[in-house]
Amino acid sequence: YRIRISDSGILSMSVGGNYLWNSYNYSDLANSESDAVWENLPEQRTSLSGQVAFWYESPSWSVALSAKGLGNTAHSKDYGCVLVPHGYLSLSKSFSWTKDYMLKLQSIVMGAENAPFSFLLEPNLDYDGRWNLGLLYEIDHYVGALFKVFATEHFYVSASYSYAINALAKTDASSSFELMLGFRFSKEVEKN
């Protein structure tokens, strides 16, 4: 949902959720990082989450605040459905190289209950809104790359790969690959 609050500024709000299937068991995470949350979960590979986010964007700056709850679909005897709240604060700056090319630098500070804060840097190169290529670096956690291309005006394909540079590198959860197929709706309704 978007609200135009000035000639160049837009305030946006969103809610979302997802259902995730993992190629590793959560017990791998507990063994590698001694995380008490994962130690009490049964052997399974699915999770669900919900998220709410607010952000302000102008032609060259963007600020976002997000809160997310990561839950587990399996119920453990002692904990029921475990919920791990976490969130992030994002700040990004865009630079126009030419009429078609734009470089966007995004920095994100993330935190979770019973977990230290982490910092993420993501440079992204965009070509006329048709495709973009990005890199990812999260301090003491992951490095990765991502790619997104619009096959038509509305339909896009996106892929990303990340590799752990922490204790997870010794487990089956050392890397991840994601593939996304999406559809962009072009109709927008703005309210002043």
C-alpha positions in Angstrom: 0.0 0.0 0.0 1.5 3.4 -1.1 0.7 6.9 0.1 2.3 9.9 -1.6 3.2 12.4 1.1 5.1 14.9 -1.1 6.0 15.5 -4.7 8.9 13.0 -4.4 8.3 11.0 -1.3 6.2 7.9 -0.8 5.3 6.1 2.4 4.6 2.3 1.9 3.3 -0.4 4.1 3.1 -4.2 3.5 2.2 -7.5 5.2 3.3 -10.9 4.0 4.1 -14.5 4.9 5.8 -17.5 3.5 6.1 -21.3 3.9 9.6 -22.6 3.5 11.0 -26.1 2.8 14.7 -26.6 3.8 17.1 -29.2 2.5 18.6 -29.6 6.0 17.2 -30.5 9.5 17.2 -27.8 12.2 19.3 -30.1 14.4 22.2 -29.2 12.1 21.9 -25.6 13.2 21.8 -26.5 16.9 24.9 -28.7 16.6 26.8 -26.0 14.8 25.8 -22.9 16.9 24.4 -24.4 20.1 21.2 -22.5 19.6 18.7 -23.5 22.4 15.7 -22.6 20.2 16.6 -25.2 17.5 17.8 -27.9 20.0 14.2 -28.4 21.2 12.6 -28.8 17.8 12.0 -32.2 16.2 13.7 -33.4 13.0 11.8 -31.7 10.2 12.4 -29.4 7.3 9.6 -26.9 7.1 8.9 -23.5 8.7 6.5 -20.6 8.3 6.8 -16.8 8.9 4.8 -13.6 8.9 6.1 -10.1 8.3 5.0 -6.4 8.5 7.1 -3.6 7.0 7.1 0.2 6.6 9.3 2.2 4.4 9.8 5.7 3.0 11.3 6.2 -0.4 12.3 9.2 -2.6 14.1 9.1 -6.0 17.5 8.6 -4.4 17.0 7.5 -0.7 15.0 4.7 1.0 14.5 3.8 4.6 12.7 0.6 5.7 11.7 -0.9 9.1 10.5 -4.5 9.3 9.4 -6.9 12.0 9.1 -10.6 11.3 8.1 -13.7 13.2 9.7 -17.0 12.2 7.7 -20.0 13.4 8.0 -23.8 13.2 5.2 -25.9 11.7 6.0 -28.9 14.0 5.0 -28.8 17.6 7.5 -29.9 20.2 6.3 -31.3 23.5 7.8 -28.6 25.7 7.6 -25.5 23.5 4.5 -25.9 21.3 4.9 -23.9 18.1 8.2 -22.0 18.6 8.2 -18.4 17.5 11.5 -16.4 16.9 10.8 -12.7 16.5 13.4 -10.6 14.6 13.6 -7.5 12.4 15.7 -5.2 10.4 16.4 -1.5 9.7 17.4 -0.8 6.1 19.0 2.3 4.6 19.7 2.6 0.8 21.1 5.2 -1.6 20.7 5.2 -5.4 23.2 6.6 -7.9 22.3 7.2 -11.5 25.2 6.4 -13.8 23.4 7.0 -17.1 19.8 7.2 -18.2 19.4 3.5 -18.1 21.9 2.3 -15.4 21.4 2.8 -11.7 23.6 1.6 -8.7 21.8 1.1 -5.4 23.8 0.6 -2.2 21.7 -1.0 0.6 22.8 -1.4 4.2 20.8 -3.5 6.7 21.1 -3.9 10.5 19.3 -7.1 11.7 18.6 -8.4 15.1 16.7 -11.3 16.7 15.7 -12.4 20.2 18.7 -14.1 21.9 20.9 -13.4 18.9 23.5 -10.7 18.3 23.0 -7.9 15.7 24.4 -8.4 12.3 25.2 -6.0 9.5 24.5 -6.7 5.8 25.7 -4.8 2.7 24.1 -5.3 -0.7 25.2 -3.4 -3.8 22.8 -3.7 -6.7 23.1 -2.7 -10.4 19.8 -2.0 -12.3 19.3 -1.6 -16.0 16.2 0.4 -16.9 14.0 -1.7 -14.6 14.5 -4.7 -16.9 17.2 -6.6 -15.0 19.4 -6.2 -12.0 22.5 -7.9 -10.6 23.5 -7.8 -6.9 26.1 -9.0 -4.4 25.5 -9.8 -0.7 27.8 -9.6 2.3 26.7 -10.2 5.9 29.4 -9.8 8.5 30.4 -13.2 9.9 27.5 -14.9 8.2 27.1 -15.1 4.4 28.3 -14.0 1.1 26.2 -14.3 -2.1 24.9 -13.0 -5.4 21.5 -12.4 -6.9 20.0 -11.8 -10.3 16.6 -10.7 -11.5 15.3 -10.3 -15.1 11.9 -9.3 -16.5 11.1 -11.8 -19.4 8.1 -9.6 -20.2 6.7 -6.3 -18.8 5.0 -8.1 -16.0 6.7 -11.5 -15.6 10.1 -11.9 -14.0 12.6 -14.6 -13.0 15.0 -14.2 -10.1 17.7 -16.4 -8.5 20.1 -16.0 -5.6 22.9 -18.0 -4.1 24.5 -17.6 -0.6 27.4 -19.4 1.1 28.0 -19.4 4.9 31.3 -18.0 6.2 30.6 -19.0 9.8 30.2 -22.3 11.7 27.4 -23.4 9.3 30.0 -23.9 6.6 30.8 -27.3 8.3 27.1 -28.5 8.0 24.7 -29.4 5.3 23.3 -25.8 5.6 26.5 -24.3 4.3 24.9 -22.8 1.2 21.5 -22.1 -0.2 20.0 -21.4 -3.7 16.7 -19.8 -4.3 14.7 -19.5 -7.5 11.7 -17.2 -7.8 9.0 -16.7 -10.5 7.0 -13.5 -10.1 4.3 -11.3 -11.6 4.2 -7.5 -11.3 0.9 -5.7 -11.4 1.2 -2.4 -13.3 -2.0 -0.8 -12.0 -1.4 1.6 -9.1 -4.0 3.6 -7.1 -2.5 6.5 -5.2 -4.3 8.5 -2.4 -3.1 11.9 -1.3 
